[in-house]
Amino acid sequence: MPSRNPLSQLATLGEEVLGKAAHNPTASRVLQGAMQLKDRVDDLSKRVRGLEAMEKRIAQLEKRLAKLESAARRKPTSSAKKKGATKE
C-alpha cells in the first residue's frame, strides 16, 4: 500500500470533520452564522468603496468651490467701481 503524503491525509481528515459537523445542529448553526457574516462583510465593503468614491468627488467639488470663491473675491463688482469713481 502506497504511503500518503501529509497534505492528502490532512485533506481527508478535514473532509471527515466537515461531514460530521454537517450532521451536528449546533455546528450547522455556527457555519450558517459564519456564512451570513461573510455576506454582510462583503456588502459592507462594497458600501465603503462607494463612500470612498463619494468622498473623492466631494473633495474635488470643494476645491472647485474654493477656486470660484477666491476668484470672486479678487474681482470687484462693476457697480462698486462706478460708485467710487463718481463723486458729486
The first five atom37 places (N, CA, C, CB, O) and aatype in JSON, in Angstrom:
{
  "aatype": [12, 14, 15, 1, 2, 14, 10, 15, 5, 10, 0, 16, 10, 7, 6, 6, 19, 10, 7, 11, 0, 0, 8, 2, 14, 16, 0, 15, 1, 19, 10, 5, 7, 0, 12, 5, 10, 11, 3, 1, 19, 3, 3, 10, 15, 11, 1, 19, 1, 7, 10, 6, 0, 12, 6, 11, 1, 9, 0, 5, 10, 6, 11, 1, 10, 0, 11, 10, 6, 15, 0, 0, 1, 1, 11, 14, 16, 15, 15, 0, 11, 11, 11, 7, 0, 16, 11, 6],
  "atom_mask": [
    [1, 1, 1, 1, 1],
    [1, 1, 1, 1, 1],
    [1, 1, 1, 1, 1],
    [1, 1, 1, 1, 1],
    [1, 1, 1, 1, 1],
    [1, 1, 1, 1, 1],
    [1, 1, 1, 1, 1],
    [1, 1, 1, 1, 1],
    [1, 1, 1, 1, 1],
    [1, 1, 1, 1, 1],
    [1, 1, 1, 1, 1],
    [1, 1, 1, 1, 1],
    [1, 1, 1, 1, 1],
    [1, 1, 1, 0, 1],
    [1, 1, 1, 1, 1],
    [1, 1, 1, 1, 1],
    [1, 1, 1, 1, 1],
    [1, 1, 1, 1, 1],
    [1, 1, 1, 0, 1],
    [1, 1, 1, 1, 1],
    [1, 1, 1, 1, 1],
    [1, 1, 1, 1, 1],
    [1, 1, 1, 1, 1],
    [1, 1, 1, 1, 1],
    [1, 1, 1, 1, 1],
    [1, 1, 1, 1, 1],
    [1, 1, 1, 1, 1],
    [1, 1, 1, 1, 1],
    [1, 1, 1, 1, 1],
    [1, 1, 1, 1, 1],
    [1, 1, 1, 1, 1],
    [1, 1, 1, 1, 1],
    [1, 1, 1, 0, 1],
    [1, 1, 1, 1, 1],
    [1, 1, 1, 1, 1],
    [1, 1, 1, 1, 1],
    [1, 1, 1, 1, 1],
    [1, 1, 1, 1, 1],
    [1, 1, 1, 1, 1],
    [1, 1, 1, 1, 1],
    [1, 1, 1, 1, 1],
    [1, 1, 1, 1, 1],
    [1, 1, 1, 1, 1],
    [1, 1, 1, 1, 1],
    [1, 1, 1, 1, 1],
    [1, 1, 1, 1, 1],
    [1, 1, 1, 1, 1],
    [1, 1, 1, 1, 1],
    [1, 1, 1, 1, 1],
    [1, 1, 1, 0, 1],
    [1, 1, 1, 1, 1],
    [1, 1, 1, 1, 1],
    [1, 1, 1, 1, 1],
    [1, 1, 1, 1, 1],
    [1, 1, 1, 1, 1],
    [1, 1, 1, 1, 1],
    [1, 1, 1, 1, 1],
    [1, 1, 1, 1, 1],
    [1, 1, 1, 1, 1],
    [1, 1, 1, 1, 1],
    [1, 1, 1, 1, 1],
    [1, 1, 1, 1, 1],
    [1, 1, 1, 1, 1],
    [1, 1, 1, 1, 1],
    [1, 1, 1, 1, 1],
    [1, 1, 1, 1, 1],
    [1, 1, 1, 1, 1],
    [1, 1, 1, 1, 1],
    [1, 1, 1, 1, 1],
    [1, 1, 1, 1, 1],
    [1, 1, 1, 1, 1],
    [1, 1, 1, 1, 1],
    [1, 1, 1, 1, 1],
    [1, 1, 1, 1, 1],
    [1, 1, 1, 1, 1],
    [1, 1, 1, 1, 1],
    [1, 1, 1, 1, 1],
    [1, 1, 1, 1, 1],
    [1, 1, 1, 1, 1],
    [1, 1, 1, 1, 1],
    [1, 1, 1, 1, 1],
    [1, 1, 1, 1, 1],
    [1, 1, 1, 1, 1],
    [1, 1, 1, 0, 1],
    [1, 1, 1, 1, 1],
    [1, 1, 1, 1, 1],
    [1, 1, 1, 1, 1],
    [1, 1, 1, 1, 1]
  ],
  "atom_positions": [
    [[0.84, -1.17, 0.0], [0.0, 0.0, 0.0], [0.89, 1.24, 0.0], [-0.96, 0.0, 1.22], [1.79, 1.35, 0.83]],
    [[0.65, 2.19, -0.94], [1.5, 3.37, -1.01], [1.24, 4.3, 0.18], [1.26, 4.13, -2.33], [0.12, 4.41, 0.68]],
    [[2.3, 4.97, 0.63], [2.15, 5.89, 1.76], [1.53, 7.2, 1.26], [3.52, 6.16, 2.45], [1.84, 7.66, 0.16]],
    [[0.67, 7.77, 2.06], [0.0, 9.01, 1.69], [0.81, 10.19, 2.21], [-1.45, 9.06, 2.23], [1.4, 10.13, 3.29]],
    [[0.81, 11.24, 1.44], [1.55, 12.42, 1.89], [0.73, 13.16, 2.95], [1.88, 13.36, 0.69], [-0.48, 12.96, 3.04]],
    [[1.36, 13.99, 3.74], [0.67, 14.67, 4.84], [-0.48, 15.57, 4.37], [1.67, 15.5, 5.63], [-1.49, 15.7, 5.07]],
    [[-0.33, 16.18, 3.22], [-1.4, 17.05, 2.72], [-2.66, 16.26, 2.39], [-0.93, 17.82, 1.49], [-3.77, 16.7, 2.72]],
    [[-2.52, 15.14, 1.76], [-3.71, 14.35, 1.43], [-4.35, 13.79, 2.7], [-3.35, 13.19, 0.47], [-5.57, 13.7, 2.78]],
    [[-3.54, 13.43, 3.68], [-4.09, 12.97, 4.96], [-4.86, 14.09, 5.65], [-2.96, 12.46, 5.88], [-5.93, 13.85, 6.22]],
    [[-4.33, 15.3, 5.61], [-5.0, 16.44, 6.21], [-6.3, 16.75, 5.48], [-4.07, 17.66, 6.21], [-7.31, 17.07, 6.11]],
    [[-6.28, 16.66, 4.17], [-7.49, 16.91, 3.39], [-8.57, 15.89, 3.72], [-7.18, 16.88, 1.89], [-9.74, 16.24, 3.87]],
    [[-8.19, 14.63, 3.83], [-9.15, 13.58, 4.18], [-9.72, 13.81, 5.56], [-8.48, 12.19, 4.11], [-10.93, 13.68, 5.77]],
    [[-8.87, 14.16, 6.5], [-9.32, 14.43, 7.86], [-10.27, 15.63, 7.87], [-8.11, 14.7, 8.78], [-11.29, 15.61, 8.57]],
    [[-9.95, 16.67, 7.12], [-10.81, 17.85, 7.03], [-12.17, 17.51, 6.47], [0.0, 0.0, 0.0], [-13.18, 18.02, 6.95]],
    [[-12.21, 16.66, 5.46], [-13.48, 16.23, 4.87], [-14.32, 15.47, 5.88], [-13.24, 15.37, 3.63], [-15.54, 15.64, 5.94]],
    [[-13.67, 14.63, 6.67], [-14.39, 13.86, 7.69], [-14.98, 14.79, 8.75], [-13.44, 12.83, 8.34], [-16.13, 14.62, 9.17]],
    [[-14.19, 15.76, 9.17], [-14.66, 16.7, 10.19], [-15.84, 17.5, 9.65], [-13.52, 17.65, 10.63], [-16.82, 17.69, 10.36]],
    [[-15.75, 17.97, 8.42], [-16.85, 18.72, 7.83], [-18.1, 17.86, 7.69], [-16.45, 19.28, 6.47], [-19.21, 18.33, 7.92]],
    [[-17.91, 16.61, 7.33], [-19.05, 15.7, 7.22], [-19.75, 15.49, 8.55], [0.0, 0.0, 0.0], [-20.98, 15.49, 8.62]],
    [[-18.97, 15.31, 9.6], [-19.55, 15.14, 10.94], [-20.2, 16.44, 11.41], [-18.46, 14.69, 11.95], [-21.26, 16.41, 12.04]],
    [[-19.58, 17.56, 11.11], [-20.13, 18.85, 11.54], [-21.44, 19.16, 10.84], [-19.13, 19.97, 11.26], [-22.31, 19.82, 11.41]],
    [[-21.6, 18.67, 9.62], [-22.85, 18.93, 8.88], [-24.03, 18.25, 9.56], [-22.72, 18.44, 7.44], [-25.16, 18.72, 9.43]],
    [[-23.8, 17.16, 10.25], [-24.88, 16.44, 10.92], [-25.15, 16.98, 12.32], [-24.54, 14.96, 11.0], [-26.17, 16.64, 12.92]],
    [[-24.27, 17.8, 12.84], [-24.44, 18.37, 14.18], [-25.22, 19.68, 14.05], [-23.05, 18.6, 14.87], [-24.76, 20.59, 13.35]],
    [[-26.38, 19.82, 14.72], [-27.18, 21.04, 14.58], [-26.46, 22.3, 15.07], [-28.48, 20.87, 15.34], [-26.6, 23.36, 14.46]],
    [[-25.71, 22.19, 16.13], [-25.0, 23.35, 16.65], [-23.93, 23.81, 15.66], [-24.37, 23.04, 18.01], [-23.82, 25.0, 15.37]],
    [[-23.17, 22.88, 15.16], [-22.14, 23.22, 14.19], [-22.76, 23.78, 12.92], [-21.27, 21.99, 13.86], [-22.21, 24.68, 12.29]],
    [[-23.9, 23.26, 12.55], [-24.59, 23.75, 11.36], [-25.01, 25.21, 11.55], [-25.83, 22.88, 11.06], [-24.86, 26.02, 10.63]],
    [[-25.52, 25.55, 12.74], [-25.9, 26.94, 13.02], [-24.69, 27.86, 13.01], [-26.61, 27.03, 14.37], [-24.75, 28.98, 12.51]],
    [[-23.59, 27.37, 13.57], [-22.37, 28.18, 13.59], [-21.89, 28.43, 12.16], [-21.26, 27.47, 14.41], [-21.52, 29.55, 11.82]],
    [[-21.91, 27.4, 11.35], [-21.5, 27.54, 9.96], [-22.42, 28.49, 9.21], [-21.48, 26.17, 9.27], [-21.96, 29.31, 8.41]],
    [[-23.72, 28.38, 9.47], [-24.69, 29.27, 8.83], [-24.43, 30.72, 9.25], [-26.14, 28.84, 9.19], [-24.47, 31.63, 8.41]],
    [[-24.17, 30.93, 10.53], [-23.86, 32.28, 11.02], [-22.59, 32.84, 10.39], [0.0, 0.0, 0.0], [-22.53, 34.02, 10.06]],
    [[-21.6, 31.99, 10.23], [-20.34, 32.43, 9.61], [-20.57, 32.84, 8.16], [-19.29, 31.32, 9.68], [-19.99, 33.81, 7.69]],
    [[-21.4, 32.09, 7.46], [-21.7, 32.43, 6.05], [-22.46, 33.76, 5.97], [-22.52, 31.3, 5.38], [-22.19, 34.57, 5.09]],
    [[-23.41, 33.98, 6.89], [-24.14, 35.24, 6.91], [-23.21, 36.4, 7.22], [-25.29, 35.19, 7.93], [-23.32, 37.48, 6.63]],
    [[-22.29, 36.18, 8.14], [-21.32, 37.2, 8.49], [-20.46, 37.56, 7.29], [-20.44, 36.75, 9.65], [-20.17, 38.73, 7.04]],
    [[-20.04, 36.55, 6.54], [-19.24, 36.79, 5.33], [-20.02, 37.64, 4.34], [-18.82, 35.44, 4.68], [-19.48, 38.58, 3.77]],
    [[-21.3, 37.3, 4.13], [-22.13, 38.07, 3.21], [-22.28, 39.52, 3.67], [-23.5, 37.43, 3.07], [-22.24, 40.45, 2.86]],
    [[-22.46, 39.7, 4.95], [-22.61, 41.06, 5.49], [-21.33, 41.86, 5.34], [-23.02, 41.01, 6.96], [-21.38, 43.05, 5.02]],
    [[-20.21, 41.24, 5.58], [-18.92, 41.92, 5.44], [-18.7, 42.3, 3.97], [-17.76, 41.03, 5.95], [-18.2, 43.39, 3.68]],
    [[-19.05, 41.41, 3.05], [-18.92, 41.72, 1.63], [-19.78, 42.93, 1.27], [-19.33, 40.5, 0.77], [-19.33, 43.83, 0.55]],
    [[-21.02, 42.96, 1.76], [-21.93, 44.06, 1.48], [-21.38, 45.36, 2.07], [-23.33, 43.77, 2.05], [-21.41, 46.41, 1.42]],
    [[-20.88, 45.28, 3.28], [-20.32, 46.46, 3.93], [-19.1, 46.98, 3.18], [-19.95, 46.14, 5.38], [-18.94, 48.2, 3.04]],
    [[-18.26, 46.1, 2.7], [-17.06, 46.55, 1.97], [-17.45, 47.23, 0.66], [-16.13, 45.35, 1.69], [-16.79, 48.18, 0.24]],
    [[-18.52, 46.75, 0.01], [-19.0, 47.42, -1.21], [-19.49, 48.82, -0.89], [-20.12, 46.6, -1.88], [-19.24, 49.76, -1.64]],
    [[-20.2, 48.96, 0.22], [-20.7, 50.28, 0.6], [-19.56, 51.22, 0.94], [-21.65, 50.16, 1.8], [-19.61, 52.4, 0.59]],
    [[-18.54, 50.73, 1.61], [-17.4, 51.56, 1.97], [-16.68, 52.04, 0.71], [-16.43, 50.79, 2.89], [-16.26, 53.19, 0.63]],
    [[-16.53, 51.15, -0.27], [-15.9, 51.57, -1.53], [-16.71, 52.68, -2.18], [-15.75, 50.38, -2.5], [-16.15, 53.61, -2.76]],
    [[-18.03, 52.58, -2.1], [-18.89, 53.63, -2.65], [-18.7, 54.94, -1.91], [0.0, 0.0, 0.0], [-18.71, 56.0, -2.52]],
    [[-18.53, 54.87, -0.61], [-18.31, 56.08, 0.18], [-16.98, 56.72, -0.15], [-18.37, 55.76, 1.67], [-16.87, 57.95, -0.19]],
    [[-15.97, 55.91, -0.4], [-14.65, 56.45, -0.75], [-14.73, 57.23, -2.06], [-13.61, 55.31, -0.86], [-14.13, 58.3, -2.19]],
    [[-15.46, 56.7, -3.01], [-15.62, 57.4, -4.29], [-16.37, 58.72, -4.08], [-16.36, 56.51, -5.32], [-16.03, 59.74, -4.69]],
    [[-17.38, 58.68, -3.23], [-18.14, 59.88, -2.95], [-17.28, 60.93, -2.25], [-19.36, 59.55, -2.11], [-17.39, 62.12, -2.54]],
    [[-16.43, 60.5, -1.34], [-15.53, 61.43, -0.64], [-14.57, 62.09, -1.62], [-14.75, 60.7, 0.46], [-14.27, 63.28, -1.48]],
    [[-14.09, 61.35, -2.6], [-13.2, 61.93, -3.62], [-13.94, 63.01, -4.41], [-12.66, 60.84, -4.57], [-13.4, 64.08, -4.67]],
    [[-15.18, 62.7, -4.79], [-15.98, 63.68, -5.55], [-16.23, 64.92, -4.72], [-17.31, 63.07, -5.99], [-16.16, 66.04, -5.24]],
    [[-16.52, 64.75, -3.44], [-16.76, 65.91, -2.57], [-15.5, 66.75, -2.45], [-17.23, 65.45, -1.17], [-15.57, 67.98, -2.48]],
    [[-14.35, 66.1, -2.31], [-13.08, 66.84, -2.22], [-12.84, 67.65, -3.5], [-11.91, 65.86, -1.97], [-12.39, 68.79, -3.43]],
    [[-13.13, 67.06, -4.65], [-12.96, 67.78, -5.91], [-13.9, 68.98, -5.98], [-13.21, 66.84, -7.11], [-13.5, 70.07, -6.4]],
    [[-15.14, 68.78, -5.57], [-16.11, 69.88, -5.59], [-15.7, 70.99, -4.62], [-17.5, 69.36, -5.23], [-15.87, 72.17, -4.94]],
    [[-15.18, 70.64, -3.47], [-14.73, 71.65, -2.51], [-13.58, 72.47, -3.08], [-14.3, 70.98, -1.19], [-13.51, 73.68, -2.86]],
    [[-12.66, 71.82, -3.8], [-11.56, 72.54, -4.43], [-12.08, 73.52, -5.48], [-10.56, 71.56, -5.06], [-11.65, 74.67, -5.55]],
    [[-13.03, 73.04, -6.3], [-13.61, 73.91, -7.33], [-14.32, 75.1, -6.7], [-14.58, 73.13, -8.22], [-14.2, 76.23, -7.18]],
    [[-15.06, 74.85, -5.64], [-15.78, 75.91, -4.95], [-14.8, 76.92, -4.36], [-16.68, 75.34, -3.86], [-15.03, 78.13, -4.45]],
    [[-13.73, 76.45, -3.76], [-12.74, 77.35, -3.18], [-12.12, 78.23, -4.27], [-11.64, 76.56, -2.45], [-11.88, 79.41, -4.04]],
    [[-11.86, 77.66, -5.44], [-11.31, 78.44, -6.56], [-12.29, 79.52, -6.98], [-10.98, 77.53, -7.76], [-11.92, 80.67, -7.19]],
    [[-13.56, 79.13, -7.12], [-14.57, 80.1, -7.54], [-14.74, 81.21, -6.5], [-15.91, 79.4, -7.77], [-14.88, 82.38, -6.86]],
    [[-14.72, 80.86, -5.24], [-14.87, 81.87, -4.19], [-13.68, 82.81, -4.16], [-15.03, 81.2, -2.82], [-13.85, 84.02, -3.98]],
    [[-12.47, 82.29, -4.34], [-11.29, 83.16, -4.33], [-11.28, 84.06, -5.56], [-9.99, 82.32, -4.26], [-10.85, 85.21, -5.48]],
    [[-11.73, 83.55, -6.69], [-11.8, 84.36, -7.9], [-12.84, 85.46, -7.74], [-12.12, 83.49, -9.14], [-12.62, 86.58, -8.21]],
    [[-13.94, 85.18, -7.09], [-14.99, 86.18, -6.88], [-14.5, 87.26, -5.92], [-16.26, 85.51, -6.34], [-14.9, 88.42, -6.07]],
    [[-13.68, 86.93, -4.97], [-13.15, 87.93, -4.02], [-12.14, 88.85, -4.69], [-12.5, 87.23, -2.82], [-12.07, 90.03, -4.34]],
    [[-11.38, 88.34, -5.63], [-10.35, 89.15, -6.29], [-10.94, 90.19, -7.22], [-9.41, 88.25, -7.07], [-10.42, 91.3, -7.32]],
    [[-12.03, 89.85, -7.91], [-12.62, 90.77, -8.88], [-13.68, 91.62, -8.18], [-13.25, 89.98, -10.07], [-14.69, 91.09, -7.72]],
    [[-13.47, 92.93, -8.09], [-14.52, 93.78, -7.52], [-15.66, 93.9, -8.52], [-13.96, 95.18, -7.15], [-15.45, 93.81, -9.73]],
    [[-16.85, 94.1, -8.01], [-18.01, 94.2, -8.9], [-17.95, 95.51, -9.66], [-19.34, 94.09, -8.1], [-17.36, 96.48, -9.18]],
    [[-18.56, 95.56, -10.82], [-18.53, 96.76, -11.65], [-19.32, 97.89, -11.0], [-19.08, 96.46, -13.04], [-18.97, 99.05, -11.2]],
    [[-20.36, 97.59, -10.25], [-21.14, 98.64, -9.6], [-20.33, 99.31, -8.5], [-22.44, 98.06, -9.02], [-20.51, 100.5, -8.25]],
    [[-19.46, 98.59, -7.84], [-18.63, 99.18, -6.79], [-17.63, 100.16, -7.4], [-17.9, 98.09, -5.98], [-17.31, 101.17, -6.78]],
    [[-17.12, 99.88, -8.59], [-16.18, 100.78, -9.26], [-16.88, 102.07, -9.65], [-15.56, 100.1, -10.5], [-16.33, 103.16, -9.47]],
    [[-18.08, 101.95, -10.18], [-18.81, 103.13, -10.63], [-19.16, 104.04, -9.47], [-20.08, 102.71, -11.37], [-19.05, 105.26, -9.6]],
    [[-19.57, 103.49, -8.34], [-19.94, 104.31, -7.18], [-18.73, 105.05, -6.66], [-20.55, 103.43, -6.07], [-18.84, 106.22, -6.3]],
    [[-17.6, 104.41, -6.6], [-16.39, 105.04, -6.08], [-15.82, 106.07, -7.04], [0.0, 0.0, 0.0], [-15.19, 107.03, -6.59]],
    [[-16.01, 105.91, -8.31], [-15.43, 106.81, -9.32], [-16.19, 108.1, -9.46], [-15.36, 106.12, -10.66], [-15.59, 109.12, -9.79]],
    [[-17.48, 108.11, -9.24], [-18.28, 109.34, -9.42], [-18.52, 110.01, -8.1], [-19.62, 109.03, -10.11], [-19.28, 109.51, -7.27]],
    [[-17.89, 111.15, -7.9], [-18.11, 111.92, -6.69], [-18.82, 113.2, -7.07], [-16.77, 112.22, -5.94], [-18.45, 113.85, -8.06]],
    [[-19.81, 113.57, -6.32], [-20.56, 114.77, -6.63], [-20.19, 115.92, -5.78], [-22.0, 114.53, -6.52], [-20.75, 117.01, -5.93]]
  ]
}
